[in-house]
Amino acid sequence: MRFARLFVRRMVCAFCVVGFALVLSLGCGTTTHGPKDTFGTSFTPPALNAMDPNTVPVNSTPFVMTLNGHNFGPDAIVFWNNVPHVARFVSSTQLQVSITADDLTIFGLVQVYVRTAGRTSNTVDFDVTAN
């Protein structure tokens, strides 16, 4: 009797595994979507057009920078030389970000870009000028 129960359990498990593998290999039905079709969700990457200000002297006081562009989302993060900064979402065309004194200790061009909805914008240079 014990042998029969064990045999039945193993057979049920074997059928479950085979059935699961069959579903994975064949899929759960047919679809009319090709590999390049979208499912009604298209998103244009963000674009960074301008920053205000776009230049300050080295060792300046902290300030709030306004970024203008397109396709910004509420989840937008501003990157300052690849360091993420929390952005204040104003609209889909405008963000604000606080630039700290630590961000302004070295002069030169700083690469600024935005990431939103998993997409990254173009890079715009911010000029931290020598005194």
N, C-alpha and C positions, 0 to 999 in steps of 0.2 A: 504494500500500500504506500509506504513511504517512497519507494522508488517511483511509483506512478505519479505522485504529486510533484516530485523533483523533475521528472521527465516533462510533465505538463508545463511547469514554470519555465523550464529552459526553452521549450518550444514557443511559448508565448513571447518570451524575451527575444528569441531569434526572429519571430515574425515581426515584432516591433522594430528591431534594428533593420531588417530587410525593407520593411515598409517605409521607414524614415529615410533610408538611403535612396529608395526609389523616388520619393517625393523630392529629395534634394537634387537628384540627377535629372528628373523629368520636369520639375517645377510644379506649380500648383495651378496649372491651367495655361491657356494661351494668352498672348498679349499682342496688341497691334503696335506697340511702341518699339521703335528701333533703338539701337544703342546710343544714337545721338539725339533722340527726342528728349524734350524736357517735360515735366509734369506740371506745367502751368506756373512754374516759379523761375523766372529769369531775373538776374540781378546784374546791373552794370557796375563795374568796379568804381570805387570812389576816385575822384580826381581833385587834386590840390592845385589851385590856381594862384593864390596870393596869400601873403601873411602880413599882418600889421601889428607891430613894426616888423621890418624884414632885416634890420641891422641895428646893433647897439655896440657900444665900446665894451671891451673886456672889463670884468669886475664891476659891471653895472648893478644897480639895485634890481631885485626881483620885479617882474611885471607880468601882466596877463596879455597873452598874444591871441589875436583873432585870426583864424584860418578860414579862408573862403574857397569854395569849390563846389563839387556836386556829389550827390549820392552818399552823403554822410548818414549814418544811423545812430540811434541812441546808445549803441554799444561801442561807438568809436573810441579808439585809443590813438593818441598822438605819440609818435616815436621821435625822439630828439637824439641824434647820433646812436640809433638803435636801442635807446633806453625808453621804455614805455612810460607815458605820463597820462594820468586820468584827464579826459576831456570833458568839458561842459557842453552838452548838446544844446545848441541854440535853434538850429533848423537843419534841414537836409542839405543846405548850402553854407552853413556856418557853424564853426566850433570855437571854443575858447579853451586855452590851456595856461596854467600857471608855470612860468619859467622861474626857477629858483636861482639864488646866488651861486650855488654849486654848479649849475649849468653854464655859468658865464665866467668861469675861472681861466679858460684857455681861449686864446684868440684863434680865428680861422673860420673856415666854412663848416657849418653844422648841417648835416643832412636831416631833413624833416619829412615825414610821411605819415599817412593815416591808414589804420587798419579798421575795417568795419565789416561785419557779416562774413568774416573769414577771408575777405579780399583786401588787397593792399593797393594804395594809390601810387601815383608817381612820386618822385622825390624832388623837393625844392630846397635849395640852399639858403640857409640863414647865415648872415655874415656877422661874426663877433670880431669887431675891428680892434687893432692894437691902439693903445693910447697915444 
